Amino acid sequence: MRSPRKLLAGVLTGVVVIAALGWALSTRLRSPADEAARRAAPRPSLITAAVERRKLASTVVVSGTLEYGSPLPVTLAGAVGGSSELQRATRPPRKGRLREGAVLMEVNGRPVFALRGSVPMHRTIAPGAEGDDVEQLQRALRRLGYGAPRSGVFDRATIAAVTRMYAAKGYEAQQPTLTDRQTYDTLRKAVQTAQETLATEQKALDQGRDVLPLKLKVRNAEADLAAAKKALAQAGSRRLTPEEENKLAAADAAVRAAEEKLAEAEQALNAARNQPTGAPAPTTSPAADTSLLEMRVANAEADLAAAREARARVMEEAGQARETRLAELRKGLRTAREALAGAQQQLRQARQLSPTRLKVANAKKDVAAAKEMLAEYARTYGTSIPPGELVFLPKLPARVHKSSVRAGQQIEAEVATVTSSAFMVTGAVDAAESELLRAGMKAEIELDTGRTHPATLTAVGAEAKVPGAEEPANGAQPVLLTPAAAKGLRAGEAVTARVTVGATEEPVLVVPVAAVITGADGRARVRVEYAPDRTRDVEVRTGLTADGNVQVTGALKEGDRVVVGNG
């Protein structure tokens, strides 16, 4: 017979086995309802984001290219050299740094100098030329150390400085051509011929007529007139004669002496009036002493007034005498003019009107015309600067970015493009973003390597257009940025620039833009989760928006969870 203890153990073992089998079956076998509940979507939950405290900055992104700044097309203002032969580049512009006074290129073997200035070259600068362009040239010559006056006139000193500049670069300044020299010589000989003809005709007119006394009378009258003019000019420039100057000096001495006596009398009177209390009593009464001194002062004042009146009379008499002298000299001048006119009239009457008289008149006109033509030509004759041999650029040094001509090519239009030595970033933004941009805004340039460089927005719209660049598509507006430094930058490199259009000065509370709800009343709110799946509305005021976040103020604190959507 089994013992009761063994029987109990067997029963317990069986119960445990049955329970285990039941648990195992229950974990693997599910009812259809349980299976459907298992496969159903989980209960929706809130999507939230934390309220953060940080600085917020709004930027406009510009994709652009690094280039050297201020591109400027260069054209020649005219011919290089003095000849009219075809203009061909014998040495085209070379890329690289261009300093003031350097030779940009050669045309027909002649140099084209680069100088700093804002007035464009527009004419041949010939002897006697004057104007802003000449003054600009003189400033450049002084900067380069060749020396030049500040007259604004292309005179001999300026020509000498230009000659030194050309010689320093191994060239000769433009001299008159063979044609110019031949023209000048022809005009000079024309003057000589006209003068010879006039002398011949004048001799023929004077022969057989005793007009010598009348000629002498005319010459004497001319000399008398010149002397009268000179005497009047000298008298007009001198106010006093030596005798009047002596009288005035004596009157001035009398005035000074009277002033000194008045000063002494006033000093004595003041000393008597201001005598100290403890001084010894005077032998006479104080009233008698001061009365005498006051009388002396009064007499001295009277003497001074008389001296000044006497001086005034001297000046008045001198002025009257001067007017009298000038009137007499003017009368003498009129008399001399009348005498000359009479003598000339007598000489003209003595000469009968004749064909010879007409020939003399015509010969005089020919001489005047020949001299005028020679003088006109001589004003521009000599060393000159042809319009194409100077190029004035706003800023130097600069960089020759590209050459538009090759050796042997005919010069027709643009010869090169120069830029500044500083970098710029050119790009474009759509019209809406361009409204946010203003010149002077801070920016940051990011290279492909990830390195960033500070920059400044220089221009937007038409002011940012680069000469020769294509127009942006789809109504976009060009923008121009200037890096703060050139170190680490390479021309032609593609970059991304971010222009800061707004930023908070201090850290502020920010939430995702999607968390802000505008109610029917027009007020902005956010839903704050204060317990799992439980929220409350909090009214806020919004500020700067950037990168999908917005600045908010209200009953919020850093770390609060705001609802941005439902799961």
C-alpha positions as CSV (number, residue, x, y, z in Angstrom):
1,M,0.0,0.0,0.0
2,R,1.3,3.4,-0.8
3,S,1.9,5.8,2.0
4,P,-0.4,8.9,2.3
5,R,2.7,11.2,1.7
6,K,3.5,9.6,-1.6
7,L,-0.1,9.8,-2.7
8,L,-0.2,13.6,-1.9
9,A,3.0,14.2,-3.8
10,G,1.6,12.5,-6.9
11,V,-1.6,14.5,-6.8
12,L,0.3,17.8,-6.5
13,T,2.6,16.9,-9.4
14,G,-0.4,16.1,-11.6
15,V,-2.1,19.4,-10.7
16,V,1.1,21.3,-11.6
17,V,1.5,19.5,-15.0
18,I,-2.2,20.2,-15.9
19,A,-1.8,23.9,-15.0
20,A,1.3,24.2,-17.1
21,L,-0.4,22.6,-20.1
22,G,-3.3,25.0,-19.7
23,W,-1.1,28.1,-19.6
24,A,0.8,27.0,-22.6
25,L,-2.4,26.4,-24.6
26,S,-3.8,29.7,-23.5
27,T,-0.8,31.6,-24.8
28,R,-1.0,30.0,-28.3
29,L,-4.7,29.8,-28.7
30,R,-6.7,33.1,-29.2
31,S,-10.3,33.8,-30.0
32,P,-11.2,35.7,-33.2
33,A,-12.0,38.8,-31.1
34,D,-8.7,38.7,-29.4
35,E,-6.9,38.3,-32.7
36,A,-8.8,41.3,-34.2
37,A,-8.0,43.4,-31.2
38,R,-4.3,42.5,-31.5
39,R,-4.1,43.6,-35.2
40,A,-6.0,46.9,-34.7
41,A,-4.0,50.3,-34.9
42,P,-2.8,51.6,-31.5
43,R,-4.7,54.4,-29.8
44,P,-3.8,57.8,-31.2
45,S,-1.4,59.9,-29.2
46,L,-0.3,63.6,-29.3
47,I,2.7,64.7,-31.3
48,T,4.5,67.3,-29.2
49,A,7.7,69.4,-29.3
50,A,9.6,71.1,-26.5
51,V,9.6,74.8,-26.0
52,E,13.2,76.0,-26.4
53,R,15.1,79.1,-25.4
54,R,17.7,80.2,-27.9
55,K,18.7,82.9,-30.4
56,L,16.7,83.0,-33.6
57,A,18.0,84.2,-36.9
58,S,16.1,84.6,-40.2
59,T,18.2,84.2,-43.3
60,V,17.9,84.3,-47.1
61,V,20.0,81.7,-48.9
62,V,21.8,82.7,-52.1
63,S,23.7,80.3,-54.3
64,G,26.4,82.2,-56.1
65,T,29.9,82.3,-57.5
66,L,33.1,83.9,-56.2
67,E,34.5,86.4,-58.6
68,Y,36.8,89.4,-58.5
69,G,34.7,92.5,-57.8
70,S,33.8,95.6,-59.9
71,P,34.3,94.2,-63.4
72,L,34.8,97.0,-65.9
73,P,35.0,96.6,-69.7
74,V,37.9,98.6,-71.2
75,T,37.7,100.3,-74.5
76,L,40.1,102.7,-76.3
77,A,38.8,106.3,-76.8
78,G,40.4,106.5,-80.2
79,A,43.4,106.0,-82.3
80,V,46.8,104.9,-80.8
81,G,49.7,106.8,-82.4
82,G,49.5,109.7,-84.8
83,S,48.9,107.8,-88.0
84,S,45.5,106.8,-89.5
85,E,46.7,103.3,-90.4
86,L,44.7,100.2,-89.3
87,Q,44.8,99.7,-85.6
88,R,46.1,96.3,-84.6
89,A,47.1,94.8,-81.2
90,T,50.8,94.1,-81.3
91,R,50.8,93.1,-77.6
92,P,47.4,92.2,-76.1
93,P,46.5,92.8,-72.4
94,R,47.9,90.2,-70.1
95,K,45.9,88.7,-67.2
96,G,47.1,89.6,-63.7
97,R,47.8,92.7,-61.6
98,L,47.7,96.1,-63.3
99,R,49.4,99.0,-61.5
100,E,49.0,102.7,-62.3
101,G,51.4,103.8,-64.9
102,A,51.8,100.3,-66.4
103,V,51.4,99.6,-70.1
104,L,48.1,97.8,-70.5
105,M,48.8,96.8,-74.2
106,E,50.5,97.9,-77.4
107,V,48.7,98.9,-80.6
108,N,50.9,99.3,-83.7
109,G,53.9,99.2,-81.4
110,R,52.6,102.2,-79.4
111,P,51.8,101.9,-75.6
112,V,48.4,102.2,-73.9
113,F,49.0,103.5,-70.3
114,A,46.6,102.7,-67.4
115,L,46.1,105.7,-65.1
116,R,43.7,106.3,-62.2
117,G,40.9,108.8,-62.8
118,S,37.2,109.2,-63.3
119,V,37.2,111.5,-66.4
120,P,37.3,109.2,-69.5
121,M,39.8,109.9,-72.2
122,H,37.9,111.5,-75.1
123,R,40.2,113.6,-77.2
124,T,43.8,114.1,-78.3
125,I,45.5,116.1,-75.5
126,A,47.5,118.6,-77.6
127,P,49.7,121.6,-76.5
128,G,47.5,124.3,-75.0
129,A,44.6,121.9,-74.2
130,E,43.0,122.5,-70.8
131,G,40.2,121.0,-68.8
132,D,39.4,118.3,-66.2
133,D,41.1,115.6,-68.2
134,V,44.4,117.5,-68.3
135,E,44.2,118.2,-64.5
136,Q,43.5,114.5,-63.9
137,L,46.6,113.6,-66.0
138,Q,48.7,116.0,-64.1
139,R,47.6,114.4,-60.8
140,A,48.5,111.0,-62.1
141,L,52.0,112.2,-63.3
142,R,52.7,113.6,-59.8
143,R,51.6,110.4,-58.1
144,L,54.0,108.4,-60.4
145,G,56.9,110.7,-59.5
146,Y,57.3,112.4,-62.9
147,G,56.3,115.8,-61.6
148,A,53.7,118.1,-63.2
149,P,52.1,121.5,-62.4
150,R,48.5,121.9,-61.1
151,S,47.5,124.3,-63.9
152,G,45.0,122.1,-65.7
153,V,46.7,123.2,-69.0
154,F,48.8,120.9,-71.2
155,D,51.8,123.2,-71.1
156,R,55.6,122.8,-71.5
157,A,56.1,121.5,-67.9
158,T,53.3,118.9,-68.4
159,I,54.7,117.8,-71.8
160,A,58.1,117.3,-70.1
161,A,56.5,115.1,-67.4
162,V,54.7,113.1,-70.1
163,T,57.9,112.7,-72.1
164,R,59.6,111.3,-68.9
165,M,56.8,108.8,-68.4
166,Y,57.0,107.5,-71.9
167,A,60.8,107.3,-71.7
168,A,60.7,105.4,-68.4
169,K,58.7,102.6,-70.2
170,G,61.0,102.6,-73.3
171,Y,58.8,104.7,-75.6
172,E,58.9,108.1,-77.2
173,A,56.0,110.5,-76.6
174,Q,54.0,111.2,-79.8
175,Q,55.7,113.8,-81.9
176,P,54.2,115.7,-84.9
177,T,54.0,113.5,-87.9
178,L,55.7,114.3,-91.3
179,T,52.3,115.5,-92.5
180,D,52.0,117.8,-89.5
181,R,55.5,119.2,-89.9
182,Q,54.9,119.9,-93.6
183,T,51.6,121.6,-92.8
184,Y,53.2,123.8,-90.2
185,D,56.0,124.8,-92.6
186,T,53.5,125.6,-95.3
187,L,51.6,127.9,-93.0
188,R,54.8,129.6,-91.8
189,K,55.9,130.3,-95.3
190,A,52.4,131.6,-96.1
191,V,52.8,134.3,-93.4
192,Q,56.2,135.3,-94.8
193,T,54.8,135.6,-98.3
194,A,51.9,137.7,-97.1
195,Q,54.2,140.0,-95.2
196,E,56.5,140.5,-98.2
197,T,53.5,141.3,-100.4
198,L,52.2,143.8,-97.9
199,A,55.6,145.5,-97.8
200,T,55.8,145.7,-101.6
201,E,52.3,147.3,-101.9
202,Q,52.9,149.7,-99.0
203,K,56.2,150.9,-100.7
204,A,54.3,151.4,-103.9
205,L,51.7,153.4,-102.1
206,D,54.2,155.7,-100.3
207,Q,56.4,156.3,-103.4
208,G,55.9,159.8,-105.0
209,R,54.1,161.2,-102.0
210,D,55.7,163.2,-99.2
211,V,53.8,161.7,-96.3
212,L,56.9,161.3,-94.1
213,P,56.1,164.4,-92.0
214,L,52.6,163.2,-91.4
215,K,53.8,159.7,-90.5
216,L,56.2,161.3,-88.0
217,K,53.4,163.4,-86.6
218,V,51.3,160.2,-86.1
219,R,54.2,158.5,-84.4
220,N,54.8,161.5,-82.1
221,A,51.1,161.6,-81.3
222,E,51.1,157.9,-80.5
223,A,54.1,158.4,-78.2
224,D,52.3,161.4,-76.5
225,L,49.2,159.2,-76.0
226,A,51.3,156.4,-74.5
227,A,53.0,158.8,-72.1
228,A,49.7,160.3,-71.1
229,K,48.3,156.8,-70.3
230,K,51.3,155.9,-68.3
231,A,51.2,159.2,-66.3
232,L,47.5,158.7,-65.5
233,A,48.1,155.0,-64.5
234,Q,51.0,156.0,-62.2
235,A,49.0,158.9,-60.7
236,G,46.0,156.6,-60.1
237,S,48.2,154.0,-58.4
238,R,49.8,156.5,-56.0
239,R,47.6,158.3,-53.5
240,L,50.2,160.7,-52.0
241,T,53.1,162.7,-53.4
242,P,56.4,162.7,-51.5
243,E,55.6,166.2,-50.1
244,E,52.1,165.0,-48.9
245,E,53.7,161.9,-47.4
246,N,56.0,164.2,-45.4
247,K,53.1,166.4,-44.2
248,L,51.1,163.3,-43.2
249,A,54.2,161.9,-41.3
250,A,54.5,165.2,-39.4
251,A,50.7,165.2,-38.6
252,D,51.0,161.6,-37.4
253,A,53.9,162.5,-35.1
254,A,51.9,165.4,-33.7
255,V,48.9,163.1,-33.0
256,R,51.2,160.6,-31.2
257,A,52.8,163.3,-29.1
258,A,49.4,164.7,-28.1
259,E,48.3,161.1,-27.2
260,E,51.3,160.7,-25.0
261,K,50.7,164.1,-23.2
262,L,47.1,163.1,-22.7
263,A,48.1,159.7,-21.3
264,E,50.6,161.4,-18.9
265,A,48.0,163.9,-17.7
266,E,45.4,161.2,-17.1
267,Q,47.9,159.1,-15.3
268,A,48.8,162.0,-13.0
269,L,45.1,162.8,-12.4
270,N,44.4,159.2,-11.5
271,A,47.4,159.0,-9.2
272,A,46.2,162.2,-7.3
273,R,42.6,160.8,-7.0
274,N,43.8,157.4,-5.8
275,Q,46.4,158.7,-3.2
276,P,46.5,156.3,-0.2
277,T,44.8,157.3,3.1
278,G,48.0,157.2,5.2
279,A,50.1,159.4,2.8
280,P,51.5,162.8,4.1
281,A,49.0,165.6,3.8
282,P,49.6,167.9,0.8
283,T,50.7,171.4,1.4
284,T,47.8,172.6,-0.8
285,S,44.2,171.5,-0.8
286,P,43.4,168.3,-2.8
287,A,40.7,170.2,-4.7
288,A,43.3,172.7,-6.0
289,D,45.7,169.8,-7.0
290,T,43.1,167.8,-8.9
291,S,41.6,170.9,-10.5
292,L,45.0,171.7,-12.0
293,L,45.5,168.1,-13.2
294,E,42.0,168.1,-14.7
295,M,42.8,171.3,-16.5
296,R,45.9,169.6,-17.9
297,V,43.9,166.6,-19.0
298,A,41.4,168.9,-20.7
299,N,44.1,170.8,-22.5
300,A,45.8,167.6,-23.6
301,E,42.5,166.3,-25.0
302,A,42.0,169.6,-26.8
303,D,45.6,169.4,-28.2
304,L,44.9,165.8,-29.4
305,A,41.7,166.8,-31.1
306,A,43.5,169.6,-32.8
307,A,46.3,167.3,-33.9
308,R,43.8,164.8,-35.3
309,E,41.9,167.6,-37.1
310,A,45.1,168.8,-38.6
311,R,45.9,165.3,-39.8
312,A,42.4,165.0,-41.3
313,R,43.0,168.3,-43.1
314,V,46.2,167.0,-44.5
315,M,44.4,163.9,-45.8
316,E,41.6,166.0,-47.2
317,E,43.9,168.4,-49.0
318,A,45.9,165.4,-50.3
319,G,42.8,163.8,-51.7
320,Q,41.7,167.1,-53.3
321,A,45.1,167.6,-54.8
322,R,45.1,164.0,-56.1
323,E,41.7,164.5,-57.8
324,T,43.0,167.7,-59.3
325,R,46.1,165.9,-60.7
326,L,44.0,163.1,-62.0
327,A,41.6,165.5,-63.7
328,E,44.5,167.3,-65.4
329,L,46.0,164.0,-66.5
330,R,42.7,162.8,-67.9
331,K,42.4,166.0,-69.8
332,G,45.9,165.6,-71.1
333,L,45.0,162.0,-72.2
334,R,41.9,163.2,-74.1
335,T,44.1,165.9,-75.7
336,A,46.7,163.3,-76.8
337,R,43.9,161.1,-78.2
338,E,42.5,164.0,-80.2
339,A,45.9,164.9,-81.5
340,L,46.5,161.3,-82.6
341,A,43.2,161.1,-84.3
342,G,43.9,164.4,-86.1
343,A,47.3,163.2,-87.2
344,Q,45.9,159.9,-88.5
345,Q,43.2,161.7,-90.4
346,Q,45.7,164.0,-92.0
347,L,47.8,161.0,-93.1
348,R,44.7,159.2,-94.5
349,Q,43.7,162.4,-96.4
350,A,47.2,162.7,-97.8
351,R,46.9,159.3,-99.3
352,Q,44.6,159.3,-102.3
353,L,42.3,156.4,-102.8
354,S,43.8,154.3,-105.5
355,P,44.2,150.6,-106.7
356,T,47.4,150.5,-104.8
357,R,45.6,151.6,-101.6
358,L,43.2,148.7,-102.1
359,K,46.0,146.3,-102.7
360,V,47.6,147.4,-99.3
361,A,44.3,146.9,-97.5
362,N,43.9,143.4,-99.0
363,A,47.6,142.6,-98.3
364,K,47.0,143.5,-94.6
365,K,44.0,141.2,-94.5
366,D,46.0,138.4,-96.0
367,V,48.8,138.8,-93.4
368,A,46.2,138.8,-90.6
369,A,44.5,135.6,-92.0
370,A,47.8,133.8,-92.5
371,K,49.0,134.7,-88.9
372,E,45.7,133.5,-87.5
373,M,45.8,130.2,-89.3
374,L,49.4,129.6,-88.2
375,A,48.6,130.5,-84.6
376,E,45.6,128.2,-84.6
377,Y,47.7,125.3,-85.9
378,A,50.6,126.1,-83.6
379,R,48.3,125.8,-80.5
380,T,48.0,122.1,-81.1
381,Y,51.4,121.5,-82.7
382,G,54.0,119.6,-80.8
383,T,54.1,116.6,-78.4
384,S,50.6,115.3,-77.9
385,I,48.8,112.3,-76.4
386,P,46.5,110.4,-78.9
387,P,43.1,109.5,-77.4
388,G,43.8,105.8,-77.4
389,E,47.1,105.9,-75.5
390,L,45.6,106.6,-72.1
391,V,43.0,104.6,-70.3
392,F,41.6,106.1,-67.1
393,L,40.3,103.5,-64.6
394,P,38.4,104.4,-61.4
395,K,40.6,102.3,-59.1
396,L,44.2,101.1,-59.4
397,P,45.8,98.7,-58.8
398,A,43.3,96.4,-60.5
399,R,43.4,93.0,-62.2
400,V,43.1,92.2,-65.9
401,H,40.4,89.5,-65.7
402,K,40.4,88.8,-69.4
403,S,41.7,90.0,-72.7
404,S,39.2,90.6,-75.6
405,V,41.8,90.8,-78.3
406,R,44.6,88.7,-79.6
407,A,48.0,89.7,-81.1
408,G,47.4,90.9,-84.7
409,Q,43.7,91.4,-84.2
410,Q,42.1,94.7,-85.3
411,I,41.0,97.0,-82.4
412,E,37.3,97.6,-82.8
413,A,35.6,97.7,-79.4
414,E,36.3,96.2,-76.0
415,V,40.0,95.3,-75.4
416,A,39.9,93.8,-71.9
417,T,37.9,93.5,-68.7
418,V,39.5,94.7,-65.4
419,T,38.3,94.0,-61.9
420,S,39.3,95.0,-58.4
421,S,41.6,92.8,-56.3
422,A,38.8,92.1,-53.9
423,F,36.3,89.2,-54.2
424,M,32.6,89.4,-54.6
425,V,29.8,86.9,-54.7
426,T,27.2,87.2,-57.5
427,G,23.9,85.4,-57.3
428,A,20.1,85.9,-57.5
429,V,17.0,85.5,-55.3
430,D,13.3,85.5,-56.2
431,A,11.5,88.8,-56.1
432,A,9.7,88.1,-52.8
433,E,13.0,87.4,-51.0
434,S,14.7,90.5,-52.5
435,E,12.1,92.7,-50.7
436,L,13.7,91.5,-47.4
437,L,17.3,92.4,-48.4
438,R,19.0,95.7,-47.8
439,A,22.5,96.8,-48.6
440,G,24.8,96.5,-45.5
441,M,23.2,93.3,-44.0
442,K,25.5,90.8,-42.5
443,A,26.0,87.5,-44.3
444,E,28.0,84.3,-44.2
445,I,29.6,82.5,-47.1
446,E,29.9,78.7,-47.0
447,L,32.4,76.9,-49.3
448,D,32.1,73.3,-50.5
449,T,34.6,72.4,-47.9
450,G,32.3,73.5,-45.2
451,R,34.4,76.5,-44.1
452,T,32.5,79.8,-43.6
453,H,33.6,83.4,-44.2
454,P,31.8,86.6,-43.0
455,A,30.5,88.9,-45.7
456,T,28.3,91.9,-46.3
457,L,25.4,92.3,-48.7
458,T,26.6,95.1,-51.0
459,A,23.7,95.6,-53.5
460,V,20.3,94.2,-54.5
461,G,18.5,94.6,-57.8
462,A,19.7,96.9,-60.6
463,E,22.6,98.1,-58.5
464,A,23.9,94.6,-58.2
465,K,23.9,93.9,-61.9
466,V,27.4,93.0,-63.1
467,P,28.3,94.4,-66.6
468,G,28.2,91.6,-69.2
469,A,26.4,89.1,-66.9
470,E,23.2,87.3,-68.0
471,E,19.9,88.5,-66.7
472,P,18.5,86.2,-63.9
473,A,15.6,84.0,-65.1
474,N,12.0,84.0,-63.9
475,G,12.0,87.6,-62.6
476,A,14.7,86.8,-60.0
477,Q,16.8,89.8,-58.7
478,P,20.6,89.9,-58.8
479,V,22.4,90.3,-55.5
480,L,26.0,91.2,-54.7
481,L,28.0,90.2,-51.6
482,T,31.5,91.3,-50.5
483,P,33.6,88.9,-48.3
484,A,35.3,90.4,-45.3
485,A,38.6,89.0,-46.4
486,A,40.1,87.2,-49.4
487,K,42.2,84.6,-47.6
488,G,41.1,81.0,-48.4
489,L,38.9,82.1,-51.4
490,R,39.4,81.2,-55.0
491,A,37.8,82.9,-58.1
492,G,35.2,80.8,-59.9
493,E,34.3,78.8,-56.8
494,A,30.6,78.0,-56.2
495,V,29.4,79.1,-52.7
496,T,26.3,79.3,-50.6
497,A,25.6,82.6,-48.9
498,R,23.2,83.1,-46.0
499,V,22.1,86.7,-45.5
500,T,20.7,87.5,-42.0
501,V,17.5,89.5,-42.5
502,G,16.5,89.4,-38.9
503,A,17.8,88.1,-35.6
504,T,17.0,88.3,-31.9
505,E,19.7,90.0,-29.7
506,E,19.1,87.6,-26.8
507,P,17.8,84.0,-26.4
508,V,14.0,83.8,-26.7
509,L,11.3,81.2,-26.4
510,V,10.7,79.4,-29.7
511,V,8.2,76.8,-30.9
512,P,7.6,75.1,-34.3
513,V,5.5,77.2,-36.6
514,A,3.1,74.3,-36.8
515,A,2.4,74.6,-33.1
516,V,0.8,78.1,-33.4
517,I,-3.0,78.1,-34.1
518,T,-4.9,81.3,-34.9
519,G,-8.4,81.3,-33.5
520,A,-11.5,82.8,-34.9
521,D,-10.8,85.9,-32.8
522,G,-7.5,86.4,-34.6
523,R,-5.4,85.6,-31.5
524,A,-2.5,83.1,-31.6
525,R,-2.5,80.1,-29.3
526,V,-0.5,76.9,-28.6
527,R,-1.8,73.7,-27.0
528,V,0.4,72.7,-24.0
529,E,0.4,69.1,-22.8
530,Y,0.3,69.2,-19.0
531,A,-0.4,65.5,-18.5
532,P,-0.4,62.4,-20.9
533,D,-2.9,63.2,-23.7
534,R,-4.3,66.2,-21.7
535,T,-3.7,69.8,-23.0
536,R,-4.7,73.4,-22.4
537,D,-4.7,76.4,-24.7
538,V,-2.2,79.2,-24.0
539,E,-2.4,82.5,-25.7
540,V,0.9,83.8,-27.2
541,R,2.3,86.7,-29.2
542,T,4.5,85.7,-32.1
543,G,7.7,87.4,-33.3
544,L,10.5,86.5,-35.7
545,T,10.1,83.4,-37.8
546,A,13.1,81.4,-39.1
547,D,13.9,77.9,-40.1
548,G,10.4,76.6,-39.3
549,N,10.4,78.1,-35.8
550,V,8.7,81.2,-34.4
551,Q,9.5,83.4,-31.5
552,V,6.6,83.4,-28.9
553,T,5.9,85.2,-25.6
554,G,3.2,84.2,-23.1
555,A,2.6,81.9,-20.2
556,L,5.2,79.4,-21.4
557,K,8.5,78.3,-20.1
558,E,11.4,76.4,-21.5
559,G,10.8,72.6,-21.6
560,D,7.0,72.8,-22.0
561,R,5.6,70.4,-24.6
562,V,3.4,72.0,-27.3
563,V,1.2,70.0,-29.7
564,V,2.3,70.1,-33.3
565,G,-0.1,67.4,-34.6
566,N,-2.1,64.3,-33.7
567,G,-1.0,60.7,-34.2
